[in-house]
């Protein structure tokens, strides 16, 4: 079964959920704020997606970080930032079991099968 990682009050996450529901694709929703982010889950994601690709530099969380934390971000620093601030992950993040898809735009899930 697929897992959709996001935040329940995020508009894009809601669109992604509606798309999955509309296609009848079973999934579990993991709210990054409520359910958190474990080190094992983060490593599972980063085995499939480059660490700096999954870092959401457009998020409110990123903008609210002190400037010194946003400078010179490498893979190790990004991992520490994710553990302290799970909402820095780009979202929605869909783990189908065989791949991970970042973000959502209309039509992104059209090729998925129930």
N, CA, C and O atoms as CSV, one atom per row, in Angstrom:
chain,resi,resn,atom,element,x,y,z
A,1,UNK,N,N,0.838,-1.181,0.000
A,1,UNK,CA,C,0.000,0.000,0.000
A,1,UNK,C,C,0.885,1.248,0.000
A,1,UNK,O,O,1.948,1.278,0.621
A,2,UNK,N,N,0.427,2.252,-0.698
A,2,UNK,CA,C,1.170,3.504,-0.793
A,2,UNK,C,C,1.023,4.307,0.497
A,2,UNK,O,O,0.066,4.136,1.252
A,3,UNK,N,N,1.986,5.175,0.726
A,3,UNK,CA,C,1.925,6.106,1.848
A,3,UNK,C,C,2.130,7.512,1.299
A,3,UNK,O,O,3.068,7.767,0.544
A,4,UNK,N,N,1.248,8.409,1.685
A,4,UNK,CA,C,1.359,9.807,1.304
A,4,UNK,C,C,1.790,10.587,2.538
A,4,UNK,O,O,1.091,10.594,3.552
A,5,UNK,N,N,2.934,11.238,2.450
A,5,UNK,CA,C,3.462,12.052,3.546
A,5,UNK,C,C,3.151,13.503,3.247
A,5,UNK,O,O,3.358,13.975,2.129
A,6,UNK,N,N,2.655,14.207,4.246
A,6,UNK,CA,C,2.329,15.614,4.052
A,6,UNK,C,C,1.854,16.244,5.341
A,6,UNK,O,O,2.190,15.803,6.440
A,7,UNK,N,N,1.065,17.285,5.173
A,7,UNK,CA,C,0.466,18.010,6.289
A,7,UNK,C,C,-1.018,18.125,5.964
A,7,UNK,O,O,-1.382,18.513,4.854
A,8,UNK,N,N,-1.865,17.796,6.915
A,8,UNK,CA,C,-3.293,17.712,6.622
A,8,UNK,C,C,-3.916,19.027,6.173
A,8,UNK,O,O,-4.910,19.006,5.447
A,9,UNK,N,N,-3.372,20.166,6.575
A,9,UNK,CA,C,-3.976,21.437,6.174
A,9,UNK,C,C,-3.290,22.072,4.962
A,9,UNK,O,O,-3.541,23.236,4.652
A,10,UNK,N,N,-2.429,21.319,4.277
A,10,UNK,CA,C,-1.742,21.801,3.077
A,10,UNK,C,C,-2.655,21.589,1.862
A,10,UNK,O,O,-3.124,20.475,1.630
A,11,UNK,N,N,-2.906,22.643,1.092
A,11,UNK,CA,C,-3.796,22.558,-0.069
A,11,UNK,C,C,-3.304,21.551,-1.103
A,11,UNK,O,O,-4.104,20.799,-1.661
A,12,UNK,N,N,-2.004,21.528,-1.364
A,12,UNK,CA,C,-1.465,20.606,-2.359
A,12,UNK,C,C,-1.599,19.164,-1.874
A,12,UNK,O,O,-1.876,18.266,-2.670
A,13,UNK,N,N,-1.408,18.943,-0.604
A,13,UNK,CA,C,-1.597,17.596,-0.039
A,13,UNK,C,C,-3.052,17.175,-0.166
A,13,UNK,O,O,-3.332,16.009,-0.446
A,14,UNK,N,N,-3.976,18.094,0.035
A,14,UNK,CA,C,-5.402,17.783,-0.123
A,14,UNK,C,C,-5.713,17.404,-1.562
A,14,UNK,O,O,-6.472,16.465,-1.801
A,15,UNK,N,N,-5.139,18.120,-2.524
A,15,UNK,CA,C,-5.344,17.791,-3.937
A,15,UNK,C,C,-4.807,16.399,-4.250
A,15,UNK,O,O,-5.445,15.628,-4.967
A,16,UNK,N,N,-3.637,16.083,-3.713
A,16,UNK,CA,C,-3.045,14.772,-3.938
A,16,UNK,C,C,-3.941,13.682,-3.338
A,16,UNK,O,O,-4.125,12.630,-3.949
A,17,UNK,N,N,-4.484,13.923,-2.178
A,17,UNK,CA,C,-5.371,12.946,-1.539
A,17,UNK,C,C,-6.642,12.751,-2.360
A,17,UNK,O,O,-7.115,11.626,-2.523
A,18,UNK,N,N,-7.191,13.845,-2.875
A,18,UNK,CA,C,-8.386,13.733,-3.710
A,18,UNK,C,C,-8.078,12.937,-4.984
A,18,UNK,O,O,-8.899,12.138,-5.434
A,19,UNK,N,N,-6.898,13.160,-5.556
A,19,UNK,CA,C,-6.524,12.426,-6.767
A,19,UNK,C,C,-6.410,10.932,-6.485
A,19,UNK,O,O,-6.897,10.115,-7.267
A,20,UNK,N,N,-5.772,10.569,-5.375
A,20,UNK,CA,C,-5.646,9.159,-5.016
A,20,UNK,C,C,-7.013,8.549,-4.711
A,20,UNK,O,O,-7.312,7.435,-5.141
A,21,UNK,N,N,-7.833,9.278,-3.973
A,21,UNK,CA,C,-9.184,8.796,-3.659
A,21,UNK,C,C,-9.998,8.607,-4.936
A,21,UNK,O,O,-10.703,7.610,-5.088
A,22,UNK,N,N,-9.897,9.577,-5.859
A,22,UNK,CA,C,-10.637,9.514,-7.111
A,22,UNK,C,C,-10.253,8.330,-7.984
A,22,UNK,O,O,-11.082,7.818,-8.738
A,23,UNK,N,N,-9.025,7.899,-7.890
A,23,UNK,CA,C,-8.559,6.750,-8.659
A,23,UNK,C,C,-8.751,5.440,-7.900
A,23,UNK,O,O,-8.465,4.366,-8.428
A,24,UNK,N,N,-9.236,5.530,-6.659
A,24,UNK,CA,C,-9.448,4.334,-5.857
A,24,UNK,C,C,-8.159,3.673,-5.411
A,24,UNK,O,O,-8.127,2.464,-5.180
A,25,UNK,N,N,-7.102,4.449,-5.289
A,25,UNK,CA,C,-5.806,3.916,-4.883
A,25,UNK,C,C,-5.726,3.921,-3.355
A,25,UNK,O,O,-5.834,4.974,-2.726
A,26,UNK,N,N,-5.535,2.743,-2.765
A,26,UNK,CA,C,-5.426,2.696,-1.306
A,26,UNK,C,C,-4.093,3.290,-0.845
A,26,UNK,O,O,-3.046,3.049,-1.446
A,27,UNK,N,N,-4.157,4.059,0.217
A,27,UNK,CA,C,-2.947,4.679,0.760
A,27,UNK,C,C,-3.164,5.002,2.227
A,27,UNK,O,O,-4.293,5.075,2.712
A,28,UNK,N,N,-2.063,5.190,2.908
A,28,UNK,CA,C,-2.072,5.661,4.284
A,28,UNK,C,C,-1.550,7.089,4.263
A,28,UNK,O,O,-0.592,7.388,3.551
A,29,UNK,N,N,-2.171,7.973,5.037
A,29,UNK,CA,C,-1.684,9.344,5.127
A,29,UNK,C,C,-0.866,9.492,6.404
A,29,UNK,O,O,-1.323,9.152,7.495
A,30,UNK,N,N,0.343,10.003,6.250
A,30,UNK,CA,C,1.249,10.230,7.376
A,30,UNK,C,C,1.448,11.736,7.499
A,30,UNK,O,O,2.090,12.358,6.652
A,31,UNK,N,N,0.895,12.313,8.553
A,31,UNK,CA,C,1.028,13.754,8.773
A,31,UNK,C,C,2.377,14.023,9.436
A,31,UNK,O,O,2.642,13.553,10.542
A,32,UNK,N,N,3.215,14.778,8.753
A,32,UNK,CA,C,4.563,15.041,9.254
A,32,UNK,C,C,4.564,15.833,10.554
A,32,UNK,O,O,5.489,15.704,11.356
A,33,UNK,N,N,3.543,16.647,10.771
A,33,UNK,CA,C,3.470,17.406,12.025
A,33,UNK,C,C,2.990,16.513,13.163
A,33,UNK,O,O,3.585,16.499,14.240
A,34,UNK,N,N,1.924,15.776,12.927
A,34,UNK,CA,C,1.320,14.968,13.985
A,34,UNK,C,C,2.053,13.656,14.225
A,34,UNK,O,O,2.240,13.242,15.370
A,35,UNK,N,N,2.469,13.000,13.140
A,35,UNK,CA,C,3.079,11.674,13.245
A,35,UNK,C,C,4.600,11.714,13.310
A,35,UNK,O,O,5.236,10.726,13.678
A,36,UNK,N,N,5.181,12.851,12.955
A,36,UNK,CA,C,6.625,13.021,13.054
A,36,UNK,C,C,7.411,12.308,11.954
A,36,UNK,O,O,6.853,11.845,10.959
A,37,UNK,N,N,8.703,12.238,12.165
A,37,UNK,CA,C,9.631,11.656,11.199
A,37,UNK,C,C,10.707,10.912,11.978
A,37,UNK,O,O,11.439,11.508,12.769
A,38,UNK,N,N,10.796,9.626,11.752
A,38,UNK,CA,C,11.836,8.833,12.421
A,38,UNK,C,C,13.094,8.827,11.556
A,38,UNK,O,O,13.040,9.098,10.356
A,39,UNK,N,N,14.203,8.518,12.173
A,39,UNK,CA,C,15.467,8.419,11.431
A,39,UNK,C,C,15.376,7.315,10.381
A,39,UNK,O,O,15.898,7.468,9.277
A,40,UNK,N,N,14.719,6.203,10.715
A,40,UNK,CA,C,14.577,5.096,9.766
A,40,UNK,C,C,13.746,5.508,8.560
A,40,UNK,O,O,14.082,5.164,7.427
A,41,UNK,N,N,12.666,6.239,8.795
A,41,UNK,CA,C,11.829,6.712,7.690
A,41,UNK,C,C,12.601,7.693,6.817
A,41,UNK,O,O,12.540,7.613,5.591
A,42,UNK,N,N,13.321,8.610,7.434
A,42,UNK,CA,C,14.118,9.570,6.667
A,42,UNK,C,C,15.131,8.839,5.788
A,42,UNK,O,O,15.285,9.183,4.616
A,43,UNK,N,N,15.811,7.855,6.323
A,43,UNK,CA,C,16.799,7.111,5.526
A,43,UNK,C,C,16.127,6.343,4.398
A,43,UNK,O,O,16.684,6.235,3.306
A,44,UNK,N,N,14.937,5.807,4.649
A,44,UNK,CA,C,14.176,5.120,3.603
A,44,UNK,C,C,13.902,6.076,2.435
A,44,UNK,O,O,14.063,5.705,1.273
A,45,UNK,N,N,13.495,7.287,2.747
A,45,UNK,CA,C,13.217,8.295,1.716
A,45,UNK,C,C,14.502,8.672,0.987
A,45,UNK,O,O,14.528,8.745,-0.242
A,46,UNK,N,N,15.568,8.911,1.752
A,46,UNK,CA,C,16.817,9.392,1.155
A,46,UNK,C,C,17.560,8.308,0.378
A,46,UNK,O,O,18.488,8.621,-0.368
A,47,UNK,N,N,17.179,7.061,0.533
A,47,UNK,CA,C,17.742,5.997,-0.307
A,47,UNK,C,C,17.214,6.103,-1.732
A,47,UNK,O,O,17.820,5.577,-2.666
A,48,UNK,N,N,16.081,6.787,-1.896
A,48,UNK,CA,C,15.419,6.875,-3.193
A,48,UNK,C,C,15.442,8.266,-3.820
A,48,UNK,O,O,15.299,8.416,-5.033
A,49,UNK,N,N,15.623,9.281,-2.976
A,49,UNK,CA,C,15.591,10.668,-3.456
A,49,UNK,C,C,16.804,11.403,-2.888
A,49,UNK,O,O,17.060,11.324,-1.687
A,50,UNK,N,N,17.554,12.115,-3.729
A,50,UNK,CA,C,18.706,12.874,-3.219
A,50,UNK,C,C,18.272,13.869,-2.129
A,50,UNK,O,O,17.245,14.538,-2.243
A,51,UNK,N,N,19.074,13.939,-1.098
A,51,UNK,CA,C,18.721,14.713,0.089
A,51,UNK,C,C,18.407,16.176,-0.226
A,51,UNK,O,O,17.452,16.723,0.326
A,52,UNK,N,N,19.165,16.809,-1.077
A,52,UNK,CA,C,18.919,18.228,-1.349
A,52,UNK,C,C,17.722,18.428,-2.274
A,52,UNK,O,O,17.194,19.535,-2.373
A,53,UNK,N,N,17.286,17.355,-2.958
A,53,UNK,CA,C,16.099,17.426,-3.800
A,53,UNK,C,C,14.820,17.412,-2.957
A,53,UNK,O,O,13.804,17.985,-3.351
A,54,UNK,N,N,14.877,16.763,-1.815
A,54,UNK,CA,C,13.700,16.634,-0.960
A,54,UNK,C,C,13.586,17.792,0.043
A,54,UNK,O,O,12.586,17.897,0.754
A,55,UNK,N,N,14.589,18.646,0.102
A,55,UNK,CA,C,14.577,19.804,0.998
A,55,UNK,C,C,13.694,20.902,0.411
A,55,UNK,O,O,13.944,21.389,-0.691
A,56,UNK,N,N,12.671,21.283,1.150
A,56,UNK,CA,C,11.720,22.286,0.694
A,56,UNK,C,C,12.170,23.684,1.117
A,56,UNK,O,O,11.886,24.139,2.225
A,57,UNK,N,N,12.868,24.338,0.219
A,57,UNK,CA,C,13.384,25.684,0.509
A,57,UNK,C,C,12.327,26.764,0.312
A,57,UNK,O,O,12.608,27.944,0.522
A,58,UNK,N,N,11.116,26.380,-0.087
A,58,UNK,CA,C,10.035,27.350,-0.266
A,58,UNK,C,C,9.067,27.348,0.918
A,58,UNK,O,O,8.124,28.138,0.955
A,59,UNK,N,N,9.301,26.467,1.873
A,59,UNK,CA,C,8.363,26.327,2.988
A,59,UNK,C,C,8.510,27.446,4.010
A,59,UNK,O,O,9.548,28.101,4.107
A,60,UNK,N,N,7.455,27.639,4.754
A,60,UNK,CA,C,7.475,28.602,5.854
A,60,UNK,C,C,8.504,28.176,6.892
A,60,UNK,O,O,9.191,29.011,7.480
A,61,UNK,N,N,8.603,26.871,7.109
A,61,UNK,CA,C,9.575,26.361,8.075
A,61,UNK,C,C,10.983,26.791,7.684
A,61,UNK,O,O,11.753,27.238,8.533
A,62,UNK,N,N,11.323,26.660,6.407
A,62,UNK,CA,C,12.652,27.049,5.911
A,62,UNK,C,C,12.870,28.544,6.118
A,62,UNK,O,O,13.917,28.962,6.613
A,63,UNK,N,N,11.889,29.337,5.743
A,63,UNK,CA,C,12.026,30.798,5.854
A,63,UNK,C,C,12.157,31.248,7.310
A,63,UNK,O,O,12.761,32.283,7.593
A,64,UNK,N,N,11.593,30.470,8.225
A,64,UNK,CA,C,11.655,30.841,9.643
A,64,UNK,C,C,12.916,30.359,10.346
A,64,UNK,O,O,13.153,30.710,11.502
A,65,UNK,N,N,13.728,29.560,9.661
A,65,UNK,CA,C,14.992,29.120,10.261
A,65,UNK,C,C,15.963,30.295,10.335
A,65,UNK,O,O,15.941,31.170,9.469
A,66,UNK,N,N,16.809,30.326,11.352
A,66,UNK,CA,C,17.843,31.370,11.404
A,66,UNK,C,C,18.749,31.271,10.168
A,66,UNK,O,O,18.990,30.183,9.646
A,67,UNK,N,N,19.229,32.390,9.728
A,67,UNK,CA,C,20.060,32.456,8.523
A,67,UNK,C,C,21.251,31.497,8.591
A,67,UNK,O,O,21.584,30.862,7.590
A,68,UNK,N,N,21.886,31.384,9.733
A,68,UNK,CA,C,23.063,30.512,9.847
A,68,UNK,C,C,22.705,29.038,9.619
A,68,UNK,O,O,23.546,28.267,9.155
A,69,UNK,N,N,21.465,28.637,9.941
A,69,UNK,CA,C,21.052,27.249,9.694
A,69,UNK,C,C,20.764,27.008,8.215
A,69,UNK,O,O,20.876,25.878,7.740
A,70,UNK,N,N,20.396,28.057,7.484
A,70,UNK,CA,C,20.076,27.918,6.058
A,70,UNK,C,C,21.313,27.994,5.168
A,70,UNK,O,O,21.240,27.681,3.980
A,71,UNK,N,N,22.442,28.405,5.729
A,71,UNK,CA,C,23.654,28.552,4.929
A,71,UNK,C,C,24.431,27.246,4.868
A,71,UNK,O,O,24.456,26.467,5.822
A,72,UNK,N,N,25.066,27.027,3.716
A,72,UNK,CA,C,25.975,25.893,3.516
A,72,UNK,C,C,25.344,24.555,3.897
A,72,UNK,O,O,25.940,23.763,4.625
A,73,UNK,N,N,24.140,24.314,3.401
A,73,UNK,CA,C,23.453,23.060,3.699
A,73,UNK,C,C,24.022,21.953,2.813
A,73,UNK,O,O,23.969,22.028,1.586
A,74,UNK,N,N,24.565,20.928,3.464
A,74,UNK,CA,C,25.024,19.741,2.759
A,74,UNK,C,C,24.133,18.577,3.217
A,74,UNK,O,O,23.173,18.784,3.959
A,75,UNK,N,N,24.449,17.371,2.780
A,75,UNK,CA,C,23.619,16.208,3.094
A,75,UNK,C,C,23.496,15.976,4.600
A,75,UNK,O,O,22.401,15.702,5.090
A,76,UNK,N,N,24.589,16.079,5.332
A,76,UNK,CA,C,24.548,15.839,6.772
A,76,UNK,C,C,23.747,16.914,7.502
A,76,UNK,O,O,22.955,16.609,8.394
A,77,UNK,N,N,23.956,18.162,7.119
A,77,UNK,CA,C,23.217,19.247,7.759
A,77,UNK,C,C,21.727,19.141,7.430
A,77,UNK,O,O,20.877,19.403,8.282
A,78,UNK,N,N,21.416,18.758,6.197
A,78,UNK,CA,C,20.014,18.599,5.806
A,78,UNK,C,C,19.340,17.502,6.622
A,78,UNK,O,O,18.196,17.663,7.047
A,79,UNK,N,N,20.033,16.391,6.846
A,79,UNK,CA,C,19.472,15.306,7.667
A,79,UNK,C,C,19.126,15.817,9.073
A,79,UNK,O,O,18.053,15.521,9.597
A,80,UNK,N,N,20.020,16.567,9.664
A,80,UNK,CA,C,19.773,17.110,11.003
A,80,UNK,C,C,18.591,18.083,10.983
A,80,UNK,O,O,17.773,18.091,11.903
A,81,UNK,N,N,18.504,18.899,9.934
A,81,UNK,CA,C,17.382,19.833,9.811
A,81,UNK,C,C,16.059,19.087,9.679
A,81,UNK,O,O,15.064,19.478,10.287
A,82,UNK,N,N,16.042,18.004,8.881
A,82,UNK,CA,C,14.819,17.212,8.722
A,82,UNK,C,C,14.373,16.607,10.044
A,82,UNK,O,O,13.184,16.607,10.365
A,83,UNK,N,N,15.319,16.096,10.804
A,83,UNK,CA,C,14.963,15.462,12.071
A,83,UNK,C,C,14.388,16.489,13.056
A,83,UNK,O,O,13.478,16.175,13.823
A,84,UNK,N,N,14.916,17.699,13.031
A,84,UNK,CA,C,14.417,18.751,13.921
A,84,UNK,C,C,13.149,19.410,13.382
A,84,UNK,O,O,12.333,19.921,14.150
A,85,UNK,N,N,12.985,19.395,12.039
A,85,UNK,CA,C,11.867,20.090,11.384
A,85,UNK,C,C,11.330,19.218,10.249
A,85,UNK,O,O,11.667,19.459,9.090
A,86,UNK,N,N,10.506,18.213,10.548
A,86,UNK,CA,C,10.024,17.298,9.504
A,86,UNK,C,C,9.282,17.989,8.361
A,86,UNK,O,O,9.216,17.451,7.256
A,87,UNK,N,N,8.725,19.172,8.613
A,87,UNK,CA,C,7.983,19.869,7.561
A,87,UNK,C,C,8.907,20.486,6.516
A,87,UNK,O,O,8.430,21.132,5.583
A,88,UNK,N,N,10.211,20.302,6.653
A,88,UNK,CA,C,11.140,20.737,5.609
A,88,UNK,C,C,11.159,19.773,4.427
A,88,UNK,O,O,11.731,20.086,3.383
A,89,UNK,N,N,10.533,18.595,4.583
A,89,UNK,CA,C,10.432,17.669,3.455
A,89,UNK,C,C,9.468,18.247,2.434
A,89,UNK,O,O,8.414,18.771,2.796
A,90,UNK,N,N,9.825,18.153,1.153
A,90,UNK,CA,C,8.899,18.571,0.109
A,90,UNK,C,C,7.666,17.693,0.216
A,90,UNK,O,O,7.757,16.498,0.494
A,91,UNK,N,N,6.537,18.295,-0.006
A,91,UNK,CA,C,5.298,17.564,0.118
A,91,UNK,C,C,4.286,18.007,-0.923
A,91,UNK,O,O,4.373,19.112,-1.459
A,92,UNK,N,N,3.343,17.151,-1.199
A,92,UNK,CA,C,3.234,15.800,-0.680
A,92,UNK,C,C,4.345,14.913,-1.237
A,92,UNK,O,O,4.901,15.159,-2.307
A,93,UNK,N,N,4.637,13.895,-0.479
A,93,UNK,CA,C,5.640,12.924,-0.868
A,93,UNK,C,C,4.925,11.582,-0.894
A,93,UNK,O,O,4.477,11.092,0.143
A,94,UNK,N,N,4.818,10.985,-2.082
A,94,UNK,CA,C,4.105,9.723,-2.242
A,94,UNK,C,C,5.102,8.592,-2.395
A,94,UNK,O,O,5.918,8.583,-3.316
A,95,UNK,N,N,5.026,7.636,-1.478
A,95,UNK,CA,C,5.846,6.428,-1.542
A,95,UNK,C,C,4.943,5.307,-2.021
A,95,UNK,O,O,4.081,4.841,-1.276
A,96,UNK,N,N,5.132,4.869,-3.262
A,96,UNK,CA,C,4.280,3.824,-3.840
A,96,UNK,C,C,4.755,2.427,-3.467
A,96,UNK,O,O,4.063,1.441,-3.718
A,97,UNK,N,N,5.920,2.349,-2.874
A,97,UNK,CA,C,6.523,1.062,-2.580
A,97,UNK,C,C,7.638,0.733,-3.562
A,97,UNK,O,O,8.579,0.013,-3.230
A,98,UNK,N,N,7.522,1.267,-4.775
A,98,UNK,CA,C,8.563,1.062,-5.784
A,98,UNK,C,C,9.259,2.358,-6.160
A,98,UNK,O,O,10.353,2.341,-6.724
A,99,UNK,N,N,8.626,3.483,-5.849
A,99,UNK,CA,C,9.214,4.788,-6.151
A,99,UNK,C,C,8.669,5.832,-5.189
A,99,UNK,O,O,7.682,5.608,-4.489
A,100,UNK,N,N,9.337,6.976,-5.175
A,100,UNK,CA,C,8.879,8.110,-4.379
A,100,UNK,C,C,8.683,9.285,-5.326
A,100,UNK,O,O,9.553,9.616,-6.132
A,101,UNK,N,N,7.517,9.901,-5.204
A,101,UNK,CA,C,7.194,11.071,-6.031
A,101,UNK,C,C,7.064,12.287,-5.122
A,101,UNK,O,O,6.402,12.245,-4.085
A,102,UNK,N,N,7.708,13.361,-5.534
A,102,UNK,CA,C,7.696,14.611,-4.762
A,102,UNK,C,C,6.729,15.606,-5.381
A,102,UNK,O,O,6.666,15.750,-6.602
A,103,UNK,N,N,5.983,16.284,-4.533
A,103,UNK,CA,C,5.081,17.323,-5.001
A,103,UNK,C,C,3.871,16.736,-5.699
A,103,UNK,O,O,3.757,15.522,-5.864
A,104,UNK,N,N,2.969,17.617,-6.106
A,104,UNK,CA,C,1.795,17.169,-6.845
A,104,UNK,C,C,1.280,18.293,-7.723
A,104,UNK,O,O,1.140,19.437,-7.292
A,105,UNK,N,N,1.006,17.935,-8.960
A,105,UNK,CA,C,0.293,18.795,-9.907
A,105,UNK,C,C,-0.778,17.932,-10.546
A,105,UNK,O,O,-0.617,16.716,-10.644
A,106,UNK,N,N,-1.864,18.542,-10.980
A,106,UNK,CA,C,-2.945,17.783,-11.602
A,106,UNK,C,C,-2.385,16.858,-12.674
A,106,UNK,O,O,-1.608,17.275,-13.532
A,107,UNK,N,N,-2.789,15.610,-12.609
A,107,UNK,CA,C,-2.364,14.619,-13.589
A,107,UNK,C,C,-1.149,13.812,-13.187
A,107,UNK,O,O,-0.818,12.832,-13.854
A,108,UNK,N,N,-0.475,14.198,-12.115
A,108,UNK,CA,C,0.750,13.501,-11.700
A,108,UNK,C,C,0.522,12.030,-11.353
A,108,UNK,O,O,1.427,11.210,-11.502
A,109,UNK,N,N,-0.675,11.697,-10.894
A,109,UNK,CA,C,-0.937,10.328,-10.465
A,109,UNK,C,C,-1.761,9.545,-11.493
A,109,UNK,O,O,-2.206,8.433,-11.209
A,110,UNK,N,N,-1.966,10.111,-12.674
A,110,UNK,CA,C,-2.799,9.462,-13.681
A,110,UNK,C,C,-2.302,8.075,-14.075
A,110,UNK,O,O,-3.105,7.218,-14.441
A,111,UNK,N,N,-1.014,7.842,-14.007
A,111,UNK,CA,C,-0.457,6.549,-14.411
A,111,UNK,C,C,-0.497,5.498,-13.306
A,111,UNK,O,O,-0.135,4.346,-13.547
A,112,UNK,N,N,-0.926,5.866,-12.105
A,112,UNK,CA,C,-0.979,4.905,-10.998
A,112,UNK,C,C,-2.211,4.015,-11.140
A,112,UNK,O,O,-3.269,4.454,-11.592
A,113,UNK,N,N,-2.046,2.763,-10.745
A,113,UNK,CA,C,-3.137,1.781,-10.804
A,113,UNK,C,C,-3.557,1.411,-9.397
A,113,UNK,O,O,-2.736,1.339,-8.483
A,114,UNK,N,N,-4.862,1.174,-9.237
A,114,UNK,CA,C,-5.421,0.784,-7.935
A,114,UNK,C,C,-5.025,-0.641,-7.580
A,114,UNK,O,O,-5.403,-1.141,-6.521
